[in-house]
Amino acid sequence: MLKKSELEMYKKVFAIFLSLATAIIFHVAVGMAASKNNNSGCYKKKFTYSGVYAPYRTYEIRSKIAGEVTNIWFREGNIIPAGSRFLTLDASLEQKQLANYQALKKTLNKEEVLLKNIVAIKNKDYERYKRLFKAGQVSEQALDNKKLALINAQDSLIKIQKEKIQVENSIAALSDHIKKASFAFDKDLYVSQLFVEQYEQVNPGSLLAKLLDISQARITLVTPPRVFKALEERIKSDSSVTIPVKISEDSWQPVEAKIEKVKLDPANDYLYSYSFDLVLSPLEHILWGEVVTVDLGTILNQAGHEQ
């Protein structure tokens, strides 16, 4: 039989133990609930990244020749339609020289045809005299005269052909100069900045304009290795994905995008970081150069990434 004092002591110990157990169970439950809530709430924090909303391509247009700016058809803020001339440099002198060389080439072509016929005739005549000489019907001097006539005709033909090559090279150089004096492009481009004015003299390498390809938008994202690894292993660079883009404080818009330029630390700005570009159609209500937020969780889910 336990003494009354011992019984009271055991009751107090049991009460303390029960209180501690209850507190532990309560804290564990609260911790699990908090962890669950945090996990559900940190999804955005874990897989949401920001990048600059930029045009798909930026082009710096520089002059390859020296000359005066004669015409500017499109100004800043304009769209240059594909195939339209944007700007030209003076190439009037080269165009006159080109016309002269083209006319000279036609003359040389006619002379070349004529000399080829003469060479053929002289060669035929020389071959006939060779046979006659073997038969003893003509003298050696007569044969040498026919050979000399053939050589002279061949020399004249070679001279014309060399001159023709020089003229063709000049035509090619002038045509290239004239082509470089006129600026046109095979797709629509937006004039972001114009650095020259009409009648201004430019040199080779002078910056003329900065043009943008705004047919698509590009968002460059920098991610930690764990996210990059999931993307690299699960998604090909040309895969089309659906990704939510934050277009306002409380609004997300799902858009179709492609992943491009997946690479390691492109600018050496972030140690052990990775980047890739999301390429998408232009979005309304978002300005070029604005920082936008995207949710990569959708891509990771499509890639089979385990959260």
Stockholm file with secondary structure:
# STOCKHOLM 1.0

chainA/1-307         MLKKSELEMYKKVFAIFLSLATAIIFHVAVGMAASKNNNSGCYKKKFTYSGVYAPYRTYEIRSKIAGEVTNIWFREGNIIPAGSRFLTLDASLEQKQLANYQALKKTLNKEEVLLKNIVAIKNKDYERYKRLFKAGQVSEQALDNKKLALINAQDSLIKIQKEKIQVENSIAALSDHIKKASFAFDKDLYVSQLFVEQYEQVNPGSLLAKLLDISQARITLVTPPRVFKALEERIKSDSSVTIPVKISEDSWQPVEAKIEKVKLDPANDYLYSYSFDLVLSPLEHILWGEVVTVDLGTILNQAGHEQ
#=GR chainA/1-307 SS CCCHHHHHHHHHHHHHHHHHHHHHHHHHHHHHHHHHHHHHHSHHHHHEEEEEEEEEEEEEEECSSCEEEEEECCCTTCEECTTCEEEEECCHHHHHHHHHHHHHHHHHHHHHHHHHHHHHHHHHHHHHHHHHHHTTSSCHHHHHHHHHHHHHHHHHHHHHHHHHHHHHHHHHHHHHHHHHTEEECSSCEEEEEECCCTTCEECTTCEEEEEEEEEEEEEEEEECHHHHHHHHHHCCTTCEEEEEEEEETTEEEEEEEEEEEEEECTTSCSTTCEEEEEEECCCTTCCTTCEEEEETHHHHHHTTCCC
#=GC SS_cons         CCCHHHHHHHHHHHHHHHHHHHHHHHHHHHHHHHHHHHHHHSHHHHHEEEEEEEEEEEEEEECSSCEEEEEECCCTTCEECTTCEEEEECCHHHHHHHHHHHHHHHHHHHHHHHHHHHHHHHHHHHHHHHHHHHTTSSCHHHHHHHHHHHHHHHHHHHHHHHHHHHHHHHHHHHHHHHHHTEEECSSCEEEEEECCCTTCEECTTCEEEEEEEEEEEEEEEEECHHHHHHHHHHCCTTCEEEEEEEEETTEEEEEEEEEEEEEECTTSCSTTCEEEEEEECCCTTCCTTCEEEEETHHHHHHTTCCC
//
